[in-house]
Amino acid sequence: RPDTGLETAVRFPADFLWGAATASYQIEGAVTADGRSPSIWDVFSRQPGAVANGDTGDEACDHYHRYREDVAIMSSLGLRSYRFSVAWPRVQPTGRGPANQAGLDFYKRVLDELQNAGIEPWVTLYHWDLPQALEDAGGWPNRDTAERFAEYAAIVHKEFGDRVRFWTTLNEPWVSAMLGYHNGVHAPGRREPAAALASVHHLLLGHGLATSALRSQDPGATVGITLNLAATSAATDAPADLDAARRIDGLANRLYLDPLLLGRYPDDVVADVAALSDFSFVEDGDLETISAPIDMLGINYYTTNVVAAPDGSPPDPGSPHPAAEDVRHIGRGAPKTAMGWEIDPDGLYRTLKMVADKYPAVPLYVTENGAAFDDEVVDGVVDDPDRVAYFDSHLRACHRAIAAGVPLRGYFAWSLLDNFEWAFGYDKRFGLVFVDYRTQRRIPKTSARFYADVIARNEVW
Ligand code: GBH
């Protein structure tokens, strides 16, 4: 393996859970197979200009037909766990009513394959592919969507509860709400700040209702939610910069962590967005539902925010932060991935530490961490030393957090496969395994070998 210059070996706890993650719309393809109906991503990706190159998830990695080969790859890497999501429009094509057995059967086949391989399944119920029929009825700004989600969650759990121990309700409600309904970069592509804030509440409510549905069916289930979190720091100690950091930390982190773990919305964030929303969508009992105890919190980490006070320059029209479009996002000057995101492994340490220090204790898992780089196949080989270095440094940050007492129990690399990277289409590759989209050939990258060694040794060396 390449010399990263960091030669101290760090060993992980014996029961640390090692895995890799994917999401349904990003890998499955087969979008009309076996009764699946369109999701908001099928519709959005067809809008001109919405996705790079006009790419869609129509074929993606064709995982729907190639899941056996993909589970064999997981085995060859020694993965102990596999985090994937269930496509709601396969299970309930219109988002309501009876289950579509043919759609459920696909996931049964995947679960069988995983069981035979001894790989622990980690099921995410919602990774952004809302049935279009529910968007047509109003989408996440509509309270009924939360009720529909809980009903869907109960169906999936009833079918798979006997073989799935780990359940995640939502992946990254911030992204669903802010990119979907505020800046419109993701499906359904709406630009309605008030609706985005209502979506935050209804996503969290959906999480709470689904959690109680799962618990009533199986009190022993391990249930949680995954948030994208990013430690946020101010460019300087000047009060105006510190206030900018408070505002972005509020919108990016506390707006989700506080209701889930403390049972209330943060007053300062509610005040910051008061011109957009009066939060009248919060009904009696909602915060109790949302803050029902969870068994674990998933954290997806890619990069951090460094922000400075508004300086009078025009607000960013593409900002994902309602009522904070004027805050300036400045970097640290660190090297970037192909996404343009700065590489900040210490930010992962700070993010984990922030959650452990500020909130009641809950087991934590890094449910996604990884990087896109411009990979190339040369003589049948994909050598990706930048990604190896990214994993190496971020795993060391995880280890430092554990040593500092953070209850971090596992880590999932994003992603098992190169896949449909949302608005960026197939241009951006996050996989441990390269996918040639013309042939669907899979080629494990150097980083896959590296990660397999980490898992086998239970250390980064
Ligand atoms: C995850 O979202 C998704 O769960 C996954 O499906 C996706 O493929 C993966 O990440 C890679 O994108 O302010 O420009 O520095 C991550 C979403 C990424 C949102 C980092 C905030 C900060 C970008 N987050 N991003 S920037």
Residues whose N, C-alpha, C, O or C-beta is under 5 A from the ligand:
A	BS01	GBH	A23 N228 Y302 T303 T304 W341
